[in-house]
Amino acid sequence: MDNKQFDDKWKEASGGAPFEERSVFVPFGDRPKTQRQFILHSEFEYISSLAKKHRVKEAIEIGCGRGTIALYLNKYLGVSVVAADISDEAVNLARENFSLHKGEGKVIMADAGHLPFPEATFDMTVSIGLLEHLEDYTSLIQEQYRVLKSGGIMVSLNIPKKNSIQVLNNIYRFFLNLLGFSTFLKKDYFRNSDTPEMYSKIAKEAGFIEVETFYCNPFPLFTPIPKFCERILVVLYRLIYGTRRLFMKYPFKGSQLLSQEHFLVGIKK
């Protein structure tokens, strides 16, 4: 896969380009202030519950980008972490974020399909928005199985191409283009159209047991958008999330129709 688009994205985020966030990590006790912060913080709520349940001590985030989930695991739960990405710009940005938030962990440049670690190294592997950018992600799932200890857990948040509530952002971008703001619009990266069942099948073939998938994130991500609008949306999303929490253990879960994403979880024998 041509990684140039991602290199450009992480370089722009590091350089403070408009509508790119250098960090989306929310320090413990603070509240999310942007859409990306809110969404990732909500996703981590579920990941955190799994890490606690399986008593995770060592974890790796592959395709780490900003390194946010690795930071969360380290700062919130005290997990020993590695953040890995094939992009040197992502590695630079993740290191900046670990330094900014005083995280403790290794940030390395590595191919997620050929990790430089022996078998049975980690209790947890995590990827956020990685597998959907590959036509064939089999080797990445197999590699996670290899580096996990027996009883270790793989957690993958996938965002394949599908109809979802994100159509609202498409409509928003359409009007931005009509109004002459096309210079701020960016094309999406390649995404496969695989269903959760297809991801699950590959995980089972790799050897994972207790494989589970579920749809999540019923909130649209509007881009590009002014900062004051970010804060308004986050307040709205927080109200919706709080209401859903009254009826749901994990209010971030959603329906097939509206949700943008799905979690894939599996245990190594």
Residue, then its C-alpha position, 0 to 999 in steps of 0.5 A: m500500500d502506498n503510504k504517502q497519504f498517511d505520511d503527509k497526514w502525520k507530518e501535517a498534524s505534527g506541523g499544526a496544519p489547519f484541521e489536523e490535531r497533533s494530539v487527541f489524547v485526553p489526560f486523566g480527569d480532563r474532558p474531550k474537547t474535539q470530535r476525535q478526542f471524544i470518539l477515541h476516548s469512548e473507544f478506549e472505555y471498552i478497550s480499558s475494560l478488556a485490559k482490566k479483565h485480562r490483566v494486561k501488563e504488556a501491550i503493543e499498538i500497531g499502526c499507531g499513528r499518534g500513539t493515542i491508545a498506547l498512551y491511554l493504556n500507559k497513563y490510565l492503566g500503567v501498562s508497559v507499551v510499545a507503539a509501532d508504525i511503518s510511517d516515519e512521520a507517524v513514529n515522530l508524531a507518536r514520540e512527540n505525543f509521548s513526550l508531551h504527555k509524559g508517557e512511558g513506552k517504546v515508539i518504533m518504526a515497524d511493519a505490522g506484518h513483520l514485527p521485531f519481537p519473538e513469539a509470546t511477547f505481549d498480553m494485548t495487541v491493539s489496532i485502531g483504523l488499520l486493517e481496513h486500509l489493506e485489501d488483504y490483512t491476513s498477515l497482520i492478524q497472523e502476526q498479532y497471534r504470533v506475538l501474543k502470549s497464550g490467553g492474550i487478547m487482540v483488539s482491532l477497531n476497523i472502519p471499512k467502507k460502508n453506509s453509515i451516519q457518516v453520510l452526514n459529513n458527506i453532505y456537509r462536505f458537498f456544500l463546502n465544495l459548492l461554497g468554494f472551500s474545496t481547498f480544505l477538503k481531503k480525499d479519504y484513504f483506500r478502505n476495503s468493504d469487508t464485513p465484520e463476519m469476514y474479519s472474524k473469519i480470518a481471525k478464527e483461521a489464524g487461531f483466535i478463539e472467542v472471536e467477537t465483533f460488534y458495531c460501534n460509534p453512532f456519531p458522525l465525524f465532521t471534517p473540516i470544521p471550525k474549533f468552536c463547532e467542534r466544542i458544540l458537537v462534543v457537548l451534543y455528543r456527550l449529552i447523547y452518550g450520557t442518555r444512552r449510558l442510562f440504558m446500555k453498558y457500553p453506550f458507544k455500541g451501535s446498529q449496523l445501519l448507523s455505526q461507522e465502525h466495528f470492534l474485532v476481538g479474539i483470544k489466543k489459545 
